[in-house]
Amino acid sequence: MNQAQSRVFKISLFLLSFGIFLYAIHPILMPFVFGALIAYLGDPLVDKLEKFRLSRTVSVLVVFAFFLAILILGVLLVLPPLISEFETFFSALPGIYASIVNDWIPSVRSYISLNNGEIVDTDWSSKISNNLGALSQVTKSLAQRFANSSMQFVGFIANLVLVPVVGFYLLRDWDIMISKILQLTPSGWRKRFKILMDESDEAISAFIRGQLLVMLALAMIYSLGLSLLGIQMALVLGVMAGLASIIPYLGFVVGVTFASFAGYLQYHDWEMVGLVWLVFLFGQILESIFLTPVLIGDKIGLHPVMVIFSLMAGGVIAGFVGLLVAIPIAAIVMVFLRHLILEYLQSDFYQN
C-alpha cells in the first residue's frame, strides 16, 4: 500500500468511526442539532449587527430576543384560532358520526349492490357504553405507563431547555469554529475545501430558509382558500398540509385528502370537494412555477426522489434527529459528488 492509498484508508477509517460514534449517541443529539440550526440561521443576522459596532455577545442576545419575539407572536396569533377550530371539530363529531352511519354506509351498500342483511348493523353507541369499563382500565394503564416514564419526560424537558443554551454558545463562537476548521485543513486542500464549504453553505441555506418560506406560504394559501370555502378546521388543515410539504407532493396529497373528507362531511356536496381540489391544485401550481424556483431555485441540486429517499433513510437511521439533518447532509454529499464528477470528466482516464 503506497502513501496515497494509506492516506485514503486512514481518512475512510476515521469517517467510518465518526459515523458509528454519531449513530451510537444519536439519542442525545436533539438539543445540539436544534442549537446548531439556531446558530446557522442566526449567524448572518449577528454578522450584520456586528457591522453596527455591537459586540458579538450583544448581537447574539439581540438575535435571540428577535427569535423569541417571533415565537411568542406566532403562538399568540395561531394558538387561539387552533383551539377554537378544535372545539368546533369536537362539537361536530356526533354529526359526523351520524352522517357516516346514515349517508355513507347506505351509499356504499347501494354502490356495491349489497342487501342490508349482508352487512350486520352495529349499534356503536351501545357497544361504547358497554365497554366503558374496559376503556377506563385502558386509560388507567396508559396513565400508569406515563407515570413510570416520568424520567423520560424530565429528560425531554431538559433537552428542550438545553436547545437555547447550546444555540447561544454555538452562535457566539460560530465564526471562530469555522475559522478553526479551515486552519485544521491541510494547506494544499484549504482553497478547495473553502470552495466546498461555501457551496455547501449555499445549498443548505437555500433549502432551509427557502423551504421554510415555501411551507409558510403554502400553509397560508391552503388555510385562506379553505376558509373562503367555509371549511371547518381550515387553519388546522392548511398548516398540516404546509408542514407536510417538506416532502415533495406529500403536502398536496395529505391536504386534499383530509380537506375533501371534511368538506363533504360538512356540506354533503361533491361540488365542494371539487372546489377543495381547486384550492390545492392552485397551491401546487403556484409552488411549482413560482415559490420553489424563486425561494429555493436549483442551488440544492436534489431531485424530489432523492429528497424522499434522504428523509426516509435519515428517519430509519437516527429517528427524528435523522429527519432533521437528512436534507442538509444530502445537499453536502451532492456538492462533493458534483466536484468528484467534474474531476472525473477532466481526468486523463475519462478523456483518453
Number of C-alpha atoms within 10 A of each C-alpha: 7 6 8 9 10 11 12 11 13 12 12 12 12 12 12 12 12 12 11 12 11 14 14 11 10 17 12 14 16 19 21 19 19 21 22 21 19 21 24 19 15 22 21 11 14 24 15 12 18 16 10 9 9 15 13 16 16 14 24 26 15 16 20 20 12 12 14 12 12 12 12 11 12 11 11 11 11 14 12 11 15 16 13 11 17 15 12 13 15 11 11 13 11 11 13 16 14 11 15 14 15 11 13 14 14 14 13 11 14 12 9 8 9 12 10 11 7 8 10 7 10 9 8 11 8 9 10 12 10 11 11 11 11 11 13 11 12 12 12 12 12 12 12 11 11 13 12 11 12 11 11 12 13 11 13 15 11 12 17 14 12 17 19 19 14 19 24 22 15 21 29 22 16 18 13 12 13 11 11 11 12 17 11 9 13 10 11 8 10 15 13 12 16 14 11 16 17 13 18 23 18 15 25 21 18 18 26 18 13 19 19 18 16 24 22 16 18 26 26 17 20 31 24 16 22 23 15 11 15 14 22 19 23 24 22 21 22 27 24 19 28 26 18 19 25 18 15 14 14 16 24 21 14 16 26 23 16 13 25 19 14 22 25 17 19 17 13 14 11 12 12 19 21 13 16 26 18 14 20 24 15 15 20 19 11 15 19 12 10 14 21 17 13 13 17 21 15 14 17 24 16 17 11 12 10 14 18 18 16 22 22 15 15 21 17 12 15 20 15 16 20 23 18 18 18 22 24 20 16 23 25 20 12 17 21 17 12 12 13 12 11 11 12 13 12 11 11 9 8 9 8 5
